Amino acid sequence: MCYFEQTRWACGYWRWGHFRQQCNKEYRTGETCGLKLVYETQIERDVCKLCHDTEKKQRRYDKMYRDVQRWQSEGNRNATIERTCGEMQEALGQIYRIREEHDHRLQFLGQRHCVGASKKANPNPPRARWLHGDTWMSHLGFTVTEAVANVLLQSTGLAVSS
């Protein structure tokens, strides 16, 4: 049970930091026993890099959406609208994948090697809640409607579970 620093962001994401102290079970210098305990937690007031990336992609998607709305009212821009709609679908897929990675890390990061981690499965994993149209990234003010979730599902080839 060796001790490590930990960094925790405002969104709940965390990661192990540098090795701080060796336990009695490991006698070799510079080696660790494999079990991690928190020596000290450094709290970051900002959200993690994945949340920042999601924010950027969401802003890009919002701009493309406004552009398409404007172009549809102007008319005579069918090719541009079609191309932008494809880019919008790609952006939604990227947002989905980043969000999945974030939720997966929140749910599973360190649980196999962290002393005291629960082995009980979460009956409502983040992905399932998100795909049913609930609020996600509420700390950033984003929501996913059922229509957006369906577009994401179509672009990634996943099916909705009831």
KEDREN-37124 format. One record per residue: x, y, z of N, C-alpha, C, O in turn; residue number from 1. Coordinates in steps of 0.1 Angstrom, whole numbers, m for minus. Each point is the difference from the previous one (the first is absolute). Layout:
! KEDREN-37124
n.u;n.v;n.w;ca.u;ca.v;ca.w;c.u;c.v;c.w;o.u;o.v;o.w;nuza
X;Y;Z;X;Y;Z;X;Y;Z;X;Y;Z;NUM
...
This chain:
! KEDREN-37124
n.u;n.v;n.w;ca.u;ca.v;ca.w;c.u;c.v;c.w;o.u;o.v;o.w;nuza
8;m12;0;m8;12;0;9;12;0;2;7;10;1
3;m3;m22;8;11;m1;m8;13;m2;m11;m1;m4;2
17;12;7;m7;13;0;3;8;m12;12;2;m4;3
m22;4;m2;1;8;m12;m8;13;2;m9;1;8;4
14;10;m15;m8;12;m1;m12;m3;m9;0;m9;m8;5
m10;18;10;m12;m1;m8;m4;14;m4;0;9;8;6
m5;m8;m21;m6;13;m5;m14;m2;m2;m4;m10;m7;7
m5;19;12;m14;m1;m3;m5;13;m5;2;10;5;8
m10;m11;m16;m5;12;m7;m14;2;5;m7;m9;6;9
1;21;m9;m13;4;4;m11;m9;m6;m11;m2;6;10
14;m4;m18;m10;m8;m6;m1;m14;6;m8;m8;m4;11
17;4;13;1;m13;6;11;m9;m5;3;m10;6;12
2;14;m17;11;m9;m6;12;1;9;3;11;5;13
5;m21;m4;12;0;8;10;m9;m7;m3;m9;m8;14
15;11;13;11;m9;m5;11;m2;11;1;9;9;15
6;m19;m10;11;m2;9;12;9;m3;2;3;m12;16
5;2;22;11;8;m3;13;m7;3;1;m12;m2;17
9;19;7;13;m6;3;0;m9;12;m8;2;9;18
17;m11;m9;2;m9;11;6;8;12;9;8;m2;19
m14;m10;14;4;8;11;7;m8;11;10;4;6;20
m15;m16;m2;5;m7;11;m1;m15;m2;m11;m5;m5;21
21;m3;8;0;m14;m2;m6;m7;12;2;5;12;22
m9;m16;m13;m5;m7;11;10;m11;5;10;m2;m6;23
m14;m5;16;9;m10;6;0;m13;m8;9;m8;2;24
m19;6;m10;m1;m13;m8;11;0;m11;4;m11;m4;25
0;22;m1;9;0;m11;14;4;5;2;11;6;26
8;m20;m7;13;3;6;10;6;m11;10;5;4;27
m13;m7;m17;9;5;m10;m1;15;m2;m12;5;m1;28
23;2;1;m1;15;m2;m5;4;m13;4;m6;m11;29
m13;15;10;m6;5;m12;m11;m8;m5;m6;4;m11;30
3;m15;17;m11;m9;m5;m13;3;9;2;4;11;31
m13;m8;m16;m13;2;7;m6;m14;1;2;m9;m9;32
m11;7;19;m7;m12;1;m12;m2;m9;m4;m12;m1;33
m1;22;m5;m11;m1;m9;m13;5;6;m9;3;m8;34
8;m2;21;m12;5;6;2;15;3;10;4;5;35
m19;4;m9;1;15;1;m8;6;11;m12;m3;0;36
18;11;8;m8;8;10;3;15;m3;11;3;m5;37
m20;5;8;1;14;m2;9;6;11;m4;m1;12;38
15;8;m15;8;7;9;m5;14;2;m2;4;12;39
m1;2;m23;m6;14;1;m8;3;m13;5;m4;m11;40
m16;10;13;m8;4;m12;1;14;m3;m2;9;9;41
6;m6;m21;0;14;m5;m13;3;m7;m3;m6;m11;42
m5;16;15;m12;3;m6;2;11;m10;6;11;3;43
m11;m13;m15;1;10;m11;m14;6;m1;m10;m8;m1;44
9;21;0;m13;6;0;m6;0;m14;m12;2;m2;45
20;m4;m8;m4;m1;m14;m4;m14;m4;2;m9;8;46
m9;7;m19;m4;m13;m5;12;m6;m7;10;7;m4;47
m11;m20;1;12;m7;m6;1;3;m15;m9;7;m6;48
19;m12;0;3;3;m15;m11;m6;m8;m4;6;m10;49
m1;m17;13;m11;m6;m8;m13;9;0;m6;1;m10;50
3;5;22;m11;9;0;3;12;m8;m9;5;m7;51
21;0;7;3;12;m8;m1;m4;m15;m5;8;m8;52
10;m20;4;m1;m4;m14;m15;m1;m4;m4;4;m11;53
m4;m9;20;m15;m1;m3;m6;13;m2;m8;2;m8;54
12;8;17;m5;14;m1;3;5;m14;m8;7;m6;55
21;m8;2;4;5;m13;m8;m6;m12;m5;7;m9;56
3;m20;10;m7;m7;m11;m15;4;1;m6;2;m11;57
0;0;22;m14;5;1;m1;14;m5;m10;2;m7;58
19;7;9;0;13;m6;1;m1;m15;m8;8;m7;59
16;m16;2;1;m2;m14;m13;m5;m6;m4;5;m11;60
m2;m15;17;m12;m5;m4;m11;10;0;m8;1;m10;61
7;7;20;m10;11;2;1;10;m12;m10;4;m5;62
23;m1;2;2;10;m11;m5;m6;m13;m6;7;m8;63
10;m19;5;m5;m7;m12;m15;0;m1;m6;2;m11;64
0;m5;22;m15;m1;1;m6;14;m4;m9;1;m8;65
14;10;14;m4;13;m3;2;3;m15;m9;7;m7;66
20;m11;2;3;3;m14;m10;m7;m10;m5;6;m9;67
3;m19;13;m10;m7;m9;m14;6;1;m7;1;m10;68
3;3;22;m13;7;1;0;13;m9;m10;2;m7;69
20;5;7;1;13;m8;0;m4;m15;m7;7;m8;70
15;m17;4;1;m3;m14;m13;m6;m5;m4;3;m12;71
m3;m10;20;m13;m5;m4;m10;11;m3;m8;0;m9;72
8;11;17;m9;11;m2;5;8;m12;m9;6;m7;73
22;m5;4;5;7;m12;m3;m8;m13;m3;6;m10;74
3;m19;11;m2;m9;m12;12;0;m9;10;7;2;75
m10;m16;m12;10;m1;m10;14;m4;5;10;3;m6;76
m10;m10;17;13;m5;6;m1;m15;4;5;m4;10;77
m11;m4;m19;m2;m14;4;12;m8;2;1;m8;10;78
9;10;m18;13;m7;1;7;3;13;5;m8;7;79
m5;21;m3;6;5;12;m7;m6;12;6;m4;10;80
m19;5;m11;m8;m6;12;2;m15;1;2;m4;12;81
m1;m3;m23;2;m14;1;14;m4;6;1;m8;9;82
9;16;m14;13;m3;6;1;4;15;6;m8;7;83
m12;19;m3;0;4;14;m8;m10;8;5;m2;12;84
m16;m3;m17;m7;m10;8;8;m13;3;0;m6;10;85
8;3;m20;9;m12;2;11;3;10;3;m8;8;86
2;21;m8;10;4;10;m6;1;14;6;m4;10;87
m19;8;m10;m7;0;13;m2;m14;6;2;m2;12;88
m5;m7;m21;m1;m14;5;13;m5;5;1;m7;10;89
10;10;m17;13;m4;4;4;6;14;5;m6;8;90
m9;19;m6;3;7;12;m8;m6;12;5;m2;11;91
m17;m2;m14;m8;m7;10;6;m13;4;0;m4;12;92
5;m3;m22;7;m13;3;12;2;9;3;m8;9;93
5;18;m12;12;3;8;m4;4;14;6;m4;9;94
m17;12;m7;m4;4;13;m5;m13;7;4;m1;12;95
m11;m7;m18;m4;m13;6;12;m8;5;0;m5;11;96
10;3;m20;11;m8;4;8;6;11;4;m7;9;97
m2;20;m9;7;7;11;m8;m2;13;6;m3;11;98
m19;4;m12;m9;m1;12;1;m14;5;0;m3;13;99
0;m7;m22;1;m14;4;13;m3;7;0;m6;11;100
11;11;m16;13;m1;6;0;6;14;5;m6;10;101
m11;18;m8;0;7;12;m8;m9;10;4;m2;12;102
m16;m2;m16;m9;m8;9;6;m13;4;m1;m4;11;103
8;m2;m21;7;m13;3;11;2;11;1;m8;9;104
7;18;m11;10;3;10;m5;4;13;5;m4;11;105
m16;11;m11;m7;3;13;m4;m12;7;1;m1;13;106
m7;m8;m20;m6;m12;5;11;m11;4;m2;m7;10;107
12;6;m18;9;m12;2;15;4;3;7;m9;4;108
m3;21;m5;14;3;2;5;m4;14;m5;6;10;109
14;m14;m10;7;m4;13;m8;m9;9;5;m4;11;110
m17;m1;m15;m8;m8;9;6;m14;2;m2;m6;11;111
9;1;m20;6;m13;2;12;0;9;3;m10;6;112
4;21;m5;12;0;8;m1;9;12;10;1;8;113
m21;6;m7;m1;10;11;m6;m7;12;m11;m6;m1;114
17;7;13;m5;m7;12;m13;7;4;m1;13;0;115
m9;m21;3;m13;6;4;m9;3;m11;m11;5;2;116
14;m8;m15;m9;2;m11;m11;m10;0;2;m11;2;117
m13;16;m6;m12;m9;0;0;m8;m13;4;5;m11;118
m7;m18;12;0;m9;m11;m15;m2;m5;m2;m7;m10;119
m7;14;16;m14;m1;m4;m2;8;m13;4;11;m1;120
m12;m17;m8;m2;7;m13;m11;11;2;m9;m1;8;121
11;12;m15;m10;11;0;m12;m5;m9;2;m2;m12;122
m14;2;18;m12;m4;m8;m3;10;m11;m7;m4;m9;123
10;16;11;m3;11;m10;13;7;m4;3;11;4;124
5;m18;m13;12;6;m4;m2;14;m7;m11;2;m6;125
21;6;6;m2;14;m6;m4;m1;m15;m9;8;m4;126
13;m17;m4;m3;m1;m14;m15;m2;m1;m7;6;m9;127
1;m15;17;m14;m3;m1;m9;12;4;m10;3;m7;128
14;4;17;m7;12;4;1;10;m12;m10;7;m3;129
21;m5;m3;2;10;m10;m8;m3;m12;m6;9;m6;130
5;m22;2;m7;m4;m12;m15;2;1;m7;0;m10;131
2;1;22;m14;1;2;m4;15;1;m11;3;4;132
20;6;m7;m4;14;m1;1;8;12;m4;11;1;133
10;m16;10;2;7;12;11;11;m2;6;1;m10;134
m5;7;20;10;11;0;14;m7;2;2;m9;8;135
7;14;m16;14;m4;2;8;12;0;m3;10;m6;136
14;m11;12;10;12;2;m8;12;5;2;11;m5;137
m11;m13;15;m8;10;5;9;11;6;m4;12;0;138
16;m15;5;8;10;5;5;10;m11;6;10;3;139
m7;m14;m15;4;8;m11;m12;6;m8;1;8;m9;140
m13;m12;13;m12;5;m6;m5;m7;m13;m8;6;m7;141
13;m18;5;m3;m7;m13;m12;m10;4;0;m6;10;142
m9;4;m20;m10;m10;1;0;m7;m13;2;5;m10;143
m6;m18;11;m1;m8;m12;m15;m4;m1;m5;m7;9;144
m1;11;m20;m14;m4;m2;m1;m13;m6;10;m6;m4;145
m22;0;4;m1;m13;m6;3;0;m14;6;m10;m6;146
m9;21;m1;3;1;m15;15;m1;m2;5;m6;m9;147
2;14;17;15;0;m1;6;m14;3;9;m4;m7;148
m15;m2;18;5;m13;3;m2;m10;m11;8;m9;m3;149
m20;10;m4;m3;m9;m11;10;3;m12;4;m10;m6;150
0;22;3;9;3;m10;14;m6;4;7;m6;m9;151
m3;7;21;12;m6;5;0;m15;m2;10;m6;m4;152
m21;0;8;m1;m14;m2;1;m4;m14;6;m10;m3;153
m12;17;m6;0;m3;m14;15;1;m5;4;m8;m8;154
3;19;12;13;2;m5;10;m10;5;10;m3;m6;155
m13;m3;18;10;m9;6;m5;m15;m2;8;m9;3;156
m20;7;m8;m5;m13;m3;m5;m8;13;m1;m12;m1;157
m1;19;12;m5;m6;12;m16;0;0;m6;8;m7;158
1;m17;15;m15;m1;1;m4;6;13;7;m1;10;159
m19;6;m9;m6;5;12;m6;m11;8;m7;m9;m6;160
10;8;19;m6;m11;8;m10;7;9;1;11;5;161
m13;m18;m4;m11;5;7;1;m3;15;m9;4;8;162
